[in-house]
């Protein structure tokens, strides 16, 4: 695990993600999800690469059901890109770092 990826909860999701001044890539994941673990290293790299320009936030759906329900998370990993409190892009399933970079770049 790496310090640059932020872990958000139901309690602080609004302040961490929706009120952020920079784009936020949110990874809805769970401990038991194999594909979620596969993309974790790419998310760590993106968090470092975009430090100061965009944030990478993880939300554990088992511990934060309200947020998962609010964004209709039915399949994980599910990544949402937020900008100015609004969902700008959605990616369901494990994808490579390049695809996730493109999502962030479009919001910058």
C-alpha positions in Angstrom: 0.0 0.0 0.0 1.2 3.5 -0.7 0.6 6.8 1.0 -0.5 8.7 -2.1 -3.7 6.6 -2.6 -6.4 8.0 -0.4 -8.9 5.7 1.3 -12.3 7.3 1.6 -15.3 6.2 3.7 -19.0 7.0 3.6 -18.3 9.6 6.2 -15.7 11.6 4.3 -16.5 10.8 0.6 -18.1 14.2 0.0 -15.2 16.2 1.4 -12.5 13.9 -0.1 -14.0 13.5 -3.6 -17.0 15.7 -4.4 -15.4 18.9 -2.9 -12.0 18.3 -4.4 -10.5 21.1 -6.4 -8.8 18.6 -8.7 -10.1 15.5 -10.6 -10.5 12.4 -8.6 -10.3 8.8 -9.8 -12.3 6.6 -7.5 -11.7 2.9 -7.3 -14.7 0.9 -5.9 -13.1 -2.3 -4.7 -13.2 -5.1 -2.1 -10.6 -7.3 -0.4 -11.9 -10.5 -2.0 -11.8 -9.1 -5.6 -9.0 -10.6 -7.6 -9.1 -8.0 -10.5 -9.2 -5.2 -7.9 -5.8 -6.5 -6.6 -4.5 -6.7 -10.2 -5.0 -3.0 -10.9 -3.8 -1.8 -7.4 -0.2 -1.3 -8.6 -1.3 0.8 -11.6 -3.4 2.9 -9.2 -0.4 3.4 -6.9 1.7 4.6 -9.9 -1.1 6.9 -11.1 -1.4 8.5 -7.7 2.4 9.2 -7.8 2.4 10.4 -11.4 -0.6 12.8 -10.9 0.3 14.0 -7.4 -0.7 17.7 -7.2 -2.8 17.4 -10.4 -5.4 14.7 -9.6 -6.2 12.3 -6.7 -6.6 8.5 -6.6 -9.2 7.4 -4.0 -10.2 3.9 -3.1 -13.6 3.0 -1.5 -14.0 -0.5 0.0 -17.6 -1.4 -1.0 -18.0 -3.9 1.9 -17.2 -1.2 4.5 -18.9 1.7 2.7 -22.1 0.4 1.4 -24.0 3.7 1.3 -21.5 5.3 -1.1 -21.4 2.1 -3.3 -25.2 2.1 -3.5 -25.3 5.9 -4.3 -23.2 5.3 -7.3 -24.9 2.0 -8.3 -21.8 -0.2 -8.0 -22.8 -3.6 -9.1 -19.6 -4.9 -10.5 -16.0 -4.3 -9.3 -13.5 -3.0 -9.9 -15.5 0.1 -10.9 -13.7 3.3 -11.5 -15.4 6.7 -11.6 -13.7 9.9 -12.5 -15.1 12.9 -10.7 -14.5 16.5 -11.6 -16.2 19.4 -9.8 -18.4 16.9 -7.9 -19.7 15.3 -11.0 -19.0 11.9 -12.6 -17.1 12.5 -15.9 -16.2 9.0 -16.8 -16.8 5.4 -15.8 -14.7 2.2 -16.3 -16.0 -1.2 -15.2 -13.5 -4.0 -14.9 -9.7 -4.2 -14.7 -7.9 -2.1 -17.3 -4.3 -1.0 -17.8 -2.6 2.1 -16.5 -2.7 3.7 -20.0 -6.5 3.6 -20.1 -6.8 5.0 -16.7 -4.3 7.8 -17.5 -6.4 8.7 -20.5 -9.5 9.1 -18.2 -7.5 11.4 -15.9 -5.9 13.4 -18.8 -9.3 14.2 -20.3 -10.4 15.8 -17.1 -7.3 17.9 -16.6 
